[in-house]
Amino acid sequence: MSKRATIQDVADRAGVSRAAVSKVLRNAYGLSDEMRRRVEAAMRELSYRPQMAARGLRGSTDTLGVLMSDMRNPFFPDIFDGIVARLKQTKYQLLLGVRPSADATERSLIETMLDRNLDGLVMIGPHLERDYLVEIARDVPVVVIGWHESGGGFDTVNNDDRAGAAAVVDHLVAAGHRRIGFLGLEESSARETNSATVRRESYIEAMARHGLEAAIVDSRWSPDSMRERDLAAEWLARPDRPTAIFAWTDKVAIAVLAAADQLGLRVPADLAVVGYDNSWVAGLLQISLTSVDQDAVTLGRKATDLLIDRIDGRRSEIHAMTEPQLIVRRSTDPDR
């Protein structure tokens, strides 16, 4: 038996992208007549049949997609819990997609998910170009968590990252620290819209507000690195290491705690450490990490509410914000 043609086969035959074929299948906005003819001709030549349910071809599939860029980040599953909780009393089912946070892999996954004719899509912390997100939002309702920008035709749900980062610096300065380092994302990943960038900018502003411009220590690494602990150890081994570190996520902060232990540094006597997210791991007695709580479950619930509202016909953009709360634990206060 001959192999059944795939969407990639059609794209190759028509000389277009996989996304273009997907748009033809969904009768999406923005396709030229010429591209549509090429794709339809390729489908006929290959006897291509879309691999999706018949009711999906008619319209709603009662399916929502959730894109997660990093399953190892303990904060992301907490957001997913909020999404699941909100959907319990609805007709919608979830399709979860997880890929490393790099443009090529994220785009491929998004296009594969859209081929299933989803009714809407929630993206958690994507590292994508704005133009691509705008293009996707023309075809399907989209809500993005962790994206500080409006005007793209999609909704956003964020924590007030500026207020959260400022609270961290204020807390560490009040504890007597002056040389406070920030660990964030490398330039290629930390776009202007990214939470890491907003937290870094607020850290720099807060340090300046305290007259500590000369004490700013800023270091960034790739989100795809599997060597976070080793990188943190290299940073802490320097003779001019900070006395306190503010990591842009709990995941990075925990790597710092592990590196400090490896180097024989006492926390918080030799090194204070603060994370961001207040994930469940931060509260473990053995970890006791001071962290900024941004209420992951509420973020997930709110994103789901906005997505369903968009599916029901709303076209105006909404950009929701939650208030951060600094949870102080033993990593900055030995008496906790």
N, C-alpha and C positions, 0 to 999 in steps of 0.2 A: 504494500500500500504506500502511496506517495505521502510525504509528510505534509501535514496541514500548514498552510501559509500563516505566518505571524504578522503582527503589525510592523515589525522591523523589516520583514521581507517586502511589504508594501512600500515602506519608506525608501528602501534601497531601489526598488524598481522605478518608483516615481521620481527619484532624485531629490527627495525632500527630507525634512527631519521627522523623527517619530512623533514629535509634538504636533506637527502639521497634519499628519494622518489622524491623530487623536481628535484634532479640531474638526476635521471633516466628518468623522464618525458622530461627533456631538453636535454638528451643525453650528459650530461656534462662530462668534463675531470676529470680523477682521480678516477673513480669507478672500484672496482674489479668485475670480472665476477661473483663471488659468490654472492656479494651484489645485482648485477643487477638481477640475477636469482631469488633471494628471493623476491625482490620487484615485479618483473613481475608475479611471482607465486601468490603473495598476491592480486595483481590487478585482476588476472583472477578469483581467488576464490571469491572475493567480487564483481565481475562484475563492477569494478571501471571504470568510464569514466571521464577524466579530464574536469573540468569546465572552459574551455577557448575557445575562438573563433577558428574556423577551420583554418583560415589563420594564427593564432598564432602558431598552430602546424606545419605549413609549413615553418615558418621562422619569418621574421620581423612583428611586430605588430604596428609599428609607434607610440609606446608608451614609454615615459620616466618616470621613477620614481624619486620622490624627498622625501628624508627622513629628517624630521625635529624633533629634540629631545625635543624641548620646544616651544610650541605655545605662551607661556606667555612672551617670550623674544621679545621685540619690534624690535630687529635688524633682526631676522630671516625672518619675512615677507618682509622686504626690499630686502633681497637677493632673495626671491621668486619672487618679482616684476621684478628683473633683468632677471631671468630665463624666466618668461612669456613674457617679452618684446622681448627677443632674439628669441623666438619660434614663434612669430606672423606670420612670413613669411615662415614658414617651414611646413612640413607635420605632425610634431609630436604633439601628445596630452600628457597631463601630468596626472600622478596619484600621488597624495600627500598623504604621510603617516606621522602621528604624534604620537609619543609615549614618555613617560618620559624617561630621559637619564639614563637607567639602562640596563646592558647587556642582561638580559633575555627578557625584553620587546622589546628592539631594534632588537634582533635576530629574535624573533617571527614575528615581523612586516616585516622585510626584507625578510624572507622566504615566507611569505604570498604574498608580492608584486612580488617576483620572480616567484611564481606560475602562475602569469598572463603573463609570458613570455615577460617581458620588454626588450626593445632594449638596455637600459642603465640606470644607476642609479647615481644620485647626492646625496651625504650625507652631511648634514650641521651640523657640530659640533658633530659627533658621539663619544660616550664613549665606544668604543669596543676594544677588543684585536686585535693586529696587525695580528696575524695568521688568525683570522676569516676574516678580511678585504682582506687579500691576497687570501684566499679561494674563497671569493665571486668574486674577480676580475678575477679569472681564468674562471669563468662562464659567466660573463657579463661585458661590459665596465663600469668602475667606476671612478668618480671624487669626491674627498673629499675636502670640504671647512673647514679650521680650523684644519689641521693635518700636523704637522711639521716633516715629515719624508719621505724619498725617498726609492726606491728599493722594493716596494711592488707590482709592476705590475699595479698600478693605478696612475692617475694624481692627483695633489693637487693644490689648489688655496688658498693663504694665504695673509694676511696683514703682513707687516714687524713688527711683534709684539715686537721684541727687540728694534727697533728704536722708536716705539710708546711709550713703557713704559719708556725708557730713557728720552724722551721728557717731559713726565709727571713729573718725579723727578726733572729734570732741572728747569722746570717751577715753581714748588713748592719751591725749594731751593732759586731761584731768588726772590721769594715773601717773603722770610725770614723764611720759615719753616725748622725746623731741625728734629723734631719728626714726621716722616711721616709713616703712617701705610698702609699696603696692605691687601686687602680682596680678597681672591681667593677661589679655590675649595679645598675640603678635599683631603687627599692623595689618597684614593681609586678611586676618580673620575679624579684627575688631573694627568694623565699619562704624560710621558716625551714628547709625541707628541702633547699634548693639548695646545691650545693657552694660557690658564690660567697659565700653568707651565712656558711657555716661557716668559710671561709677568712678572711673579714672579721672575724668574731668572734675568731678565734684571733690575727689580726694585732693587734687592739686589746688583747687580753689580754697578748700578748708585749711590746707597747710599754709597757704598764703595769708589767709585771714588770721591765723595764729602767729604770723611773722616767721614761718619756718620754711620759706622758699628754698633756702640753702640746704635744708635737710631732706628735701624730696629725693626719694630713691624709687625709681620706676623700672620694673622689669616685666617682660612679656614673653610668652612662649606659645607654641602651637597647641590648639585644642586636640589635635590628633596624636599628641605625644604620649607614648606609653612609659615615659621615663620621668614623670613629674617629681617623684621622690628624689631621683638622682639629680635633677636640675635644681630642686630646692636645696639639696645638700651642697651643691657647688656654690650656690648663692650665699648660704649661711657660713661657709668655710672662709669667706673673705674677711680680712682683718677689719674692714670698715662696715661690717654687716649692721643692719638696723637692730634696734632694741625691741621693735614691734613690727609685725607684718600684718597688713590687711590684704587678704586674698579675695579675689572677685567672686569665688564660689566656695562652698564648704568642701567640695571635692579637692580643690587645690589646697585649701587650708589644712586638710587632713594629711595631704602629702607633706606639707611643711612640718606638721607635728611629728610625722614619722622620721623626717630628715633630722629634726632637732634631737630626737631621741638617739638616732644613729650617731650624732656628733657629741653626745653627752651634754647637751644644753638643757637646762632646767626651764620648764614652762610653768608659770610665767616669770620666774625670778631672773632668768637670763634672756628670755625671749617671750614676749606676749604675742598671741596669734588670734586673729579675728577672721571669720568667714562671712559668707553671705548666702542666705536661703533658709537657715534654721531647719535643715533637713533632719529627719529622724536620727541619723547617725550622730549629729552634733550633740544631741541630748544624752547619748550613752554615757554612763558614769565614767567609763575608762577614757572617753574622749573629752567630754565636758568643754565643748568649744563655744566660745562667745560668738554669736552670729546674729545677723539681721534677719528677722522673720518677715517674710512677704506674703504669708498665708497662701500656700500653694493650692490648697483645696478651693479657696475662694477664687483664685485666678482661673482654675479649671472650670468652676461652675459659671463664672461670669462670661468666659469665652464661649461656653456652650449656649448660654442664654442669647448672646449676641448673634451667634451663628444661626440658631433656629429662627430668630427674629428676621435675619436677612433672607433666609430661605422662604419665609412667609411673605416677603415682598418689600421690606424696608430697603431704601437705596441710600439714605444719608449715612455718612460715616460717624461712628462713635469710637472715642478713644478713652477707655476707662482706666482708672488709676487706683491702686490700693495704697494704704499708708503703711510704712515700715515701722517695725518695733525692734530695738536693740535688746537682745536677750543676753545678759551678762552671765558668764560661767567661769569655771576655774582657769581657762586658758589666758584670762587677763586679770582675774581676781583670785588670789590664793585662798581667800576665806570662803569661797563658794563651795 
